[in-house]
Amino acid sequence: MDRIFLSEMKIETTVGIWEWEKRIKQQVIIDIEMSADIKKAAATDQIEDTLNYKAVAKSVRKLVEESSFQLVETMAEKISELVIGEHNVSWVRVKVNKPGAIRGSKGVGIIIERDDKS
């Protein structure tokens, strides 16, 4: 399986369980890997023949910026549903990192893998 990835997308959003977190924007860092058959695109050198990662990034950014989540787990799940549902991939791996959430830690978060059968 070929994979296309988006690495370290930094997005400002509302995320958290504490009242003060619900009133501010915080940065999350998102990594996404997606299944893609790139053979045809490699042969034709045409964007139409591959997964358009710019379109994926744009739709993920819109979802995250316009939403409010209590849990990074929910955010990751919604991202995976969006990518599979709107961008026609059969498998996705989503990592959501919330930097600074725990003192002394570079970040905390979740990594999930989903396919079009789950």
C-alpha beads as a LAMMPS data file, in Angstrom:
LAMMPS data file: protein, C-alpha beads

118 atoms
117 bonds

1 atom types
1 bond types

-500.0 500.0 xlo xhi
-500.0 500.0 ylo yhi
-500.0 500.0 zlo zhi

Masses

1 110.0

Atoms # bond

1 1 1 0.000 0.000 0.000
2 1 1 1.305 3.429 -0.935
3 1 1 0.877 6.209 1.591
4 1 1 0.547 9.944 1.267
5 1 1 1.169 11.956 4.414
6 1 1 0.600 15.404 5.862
7 1 1 3.045 16.192 8.632
8 1 1 2.767 18.631 11.528
9 1 1 -0.273 20.626 10.426
10 1 1 -0.576 23.346 13.076
11 1 1 -4.150 24.452 13.664
12 1 1 -5.725 26.751 16.255
13 1 1 -8.944 25.397 17.757
14 1 1 -11.021 25.075 20.894
15 1 1 -10.232 21.806 22.639
16 1 1 -10.387 20.729 26.256
17 1 1 -12.532 19.729 29.196
18 1 1 -11.805 22.644 31.516
19 1 1 -13.925 25.795 31.388
20 1 1 -10.910 28.019 30.680
21 1 1 -9.993 25.805 27.695
22 1 1 -13.464 26.252 26.219
23 1 1 -12.921 30.034 26.083
24 1 1 -9.579 30.105 24.245
25 1 1 -7.957 28.792 21.087
26 1 1 -5.132 26.301 21.496
27 1 1 -2.770 24.860 18.950
28 1 1 -2.968 21.226 17.945
29 1 1 -0.489 19.490 15.668
30 1 1 -1.943 16.921 13.300
31 1 1 -0.213 14.216 11.263
32 1 1 -2.182 12.206 8.720
33 1 1 -1.173 9.170 6.651
34 1 1 -3.561 7.937 3.958
35 1 1 -3.637 4.946 1.662
36 1 1 -3.299 5.774 -2.002
37 1 1 -2.461 3.882 -5.150
38 1 1 0.003 6.222 -6.831
39 1 1 0.964 4.012 -9.782
40 1 1 -1.235 5.819 -12.282
41 1 1 -0.168 9.263 -11.023
42 1 1 3.477 8.274 -11.213
43 1 1 2.980 7.206 -14.831
44 1 1 0.910 10.209 -15.970
45 1 1 2.385 12.901 -13.701
46 1 1 -1.134 14.366 -13.348
47 1 1 -2.742 15.586 -10.116
48 1 1 -6.095 14.147 -11.186
49 1 1 -4.621 10.655 -10.877
50 1 1 -3.595 10.894 -7.228
51 1 1 -4.934 11.855 -3.837
52 1 1 -4.980 15.642 -3.681
53 1 1 -3.306 16.268 -0.320
54 1 1 -3.926 20.013 -0.566
55 1 1 -7.676 19.326 -0.671
56 1 1 -7.348 16.970 2.308
57 1 1 -5.406 19.575 4.298
58 1 1 -7.945 22.272 3.480
59 1 1 -10.942 20.187 4.584
60 1 1 -9.201 18.995 7.776
61 1 1 -8.194 22.562 8.665
62 1 1 -11.783 23.767 8.119
63 1 1 -13.218 20.974 10.292
64 1 1 -10.792 21.544 13.165
65 1 1 -10.900 25.364 13.110
66 1 1 -14.697 25.495 12.987
67 1 1 -15.316 22.827 15.637
68 1 1 -15.054 22.668 19.388
69 1 1 -13.973 19.391 20.975
70 1 1 -13.600 18.320 24.571
71 1 1 -11.295 15.420 23.705
72 1 1 -8.487 14.986 21.191
73 1 1 -9.890 11.449 20.782
74 1 1 -13.092 12.891 19.321
75 1 1 -11.130 15.247 17.087
76 1 1 -9.040 12.381 15.692
77 1 1 -12.134 10.274 15.038
78 1 1 -13.911 13.111 13.189
79 1 1 -10.796 13.754 11.090
80 1 1 -10.597 10.073 10.133
81 1 1 -14.299 10.032 9.181
82 1 1 -13.821 13.136 7.024
83 1 1 -10.758 11.818 5.212
84 1 1 -12.277 8.407 4.489
85 1 1 -15.703 9.796 3.617
86 1 1 -14.783 12.806 1.503
87 1 1 -11.425 11.901 0.004
88 1 1 -12.018 8.290 -0.999
89 1 1 -9.209 6.632 0.928
90 1 1 -9.535 3.128 2.317
91 1 1 -7.194 3.607 5.299
92 1 1 -6.070 6.555 7.415
93 1 1 -3.784 7.078 10.403
94 1 1 -4.410 10.282 12.383
95 1 1 -2.179 11.662 15.127
96 1 1 -3.384 14.626 17.174
97 1 1 -0.847 16.252 19.495
98 1 1 -1.858 18.895 22.032
99 1 1 1.413 20.609 22.965
100 1 1 1.811 21.954 26.467
101 1 1 -1.198 20.104 27.873
102 1 1 0.916 18.458 30.575
103 1 1 3.643 20.379 32.391
104 1 1 7.063 18.967 31.579
105 1 1 5.785 17.209 28.466
106 1 1 6.339 18.309 24.882
107 1 1 2.815 17.182 24.088
108 1 1 0.109 14.599 24.625
109 1 1 -2.381 13.138 22.221
110 1 1 -3.755 10.184 20.366
111 1 1 -2.968 8.081 17.320
112 1 1 -5.781 6.175 15.616
113 1 1 -5.998 4.039 12.498
114 1 1 -9.243 3.536 10.652
115 1 1 -10.312 1.933 7.408
116 1 1 -13.414 2.183 5.292
117 1 1 -14.778 -0.963 6.944
118 1 1 -14.670 0.355 10.537

Bonds

1 1 1 2
2 1 2 3
3 1 3 4
4 1 4 5
5 1 5 6
6 1 6 7
7 1 7 8
8 1 8 9
9 1 9 10
10 1 10 11
11 1 11 12
12 1 12 13
13 1 13 14
14 1 14 15
15 1 15 16
16 1 16 17
17 1 17 18
18 1 18 19
19 1 19 20
20 1 20 21
21 1 21 22
22 1 22 23
23 1 23 24
24 1 24 25
25 1 25 26
26 1 26 27
27 1 27 28
28 1 28 29
29 1 29 30
30 1 30 31
31 1 31 32
32 1 32 33
33 1 33 34
34 1 34 35
35 1 35 36
36 1 36 37
37 1 37 38
38 1 38 39
39 1 39 40
40 1 40 41
41 1 41 42
42 1 42 43
43 1 43 44
44 1 44 45
45 1 45 46
46 1 46 47
47 1 47 48
48 1 48 49
49 1 49 50
50 1 50 51
51 1 51 52
52 1 52 53
53 1 53 54
54 1 54 55
55 1 55 56
56 1 56 57
57 1 57 58
58 1 58 59
59 1 59 60
60 1 60 61
61 1 61 62
62 1 62 63
63 1 63 64
64 1 64 65
65 1 65 66
66 1 66 67
67 1 67 68
68 1 68 69
69 1 69 70
70 1 70 71
71 1 71 72
72 1 72 73
73 1 73 74
74 1 74 75
75 1 75 76
76 1 76 77
77 1 77 78
78 1 78 79
79 1 79 80
80 1 80 81
81 1 81 82
82 1 82 83
83 1 83 84
84 1 84 85
85 1 85 86
86 1 86 87
87 1 87 88
88 1 88 89
89 1 89 90
90 1 90 91
91 1 91 92
92 1 92 93
93 1 93 94
94 1 94 95
95 1 95 96
96 1 96 97
97 1 97 98
98 1 98 99
99 1 99 100
100 1 100 101
101 1 101 102
102 1 102 103
103 1 103 104
104 1 104 105
105 1 105 106
106 1 106 107
107 1 107 108
108 1 108 109
109 1 109 110
110 1 110 111
111 1 111 112
112 1 112 113
113 1 113 114
114 1 114 115
115 1 115 116
116 1 116 117
117 1 117 118
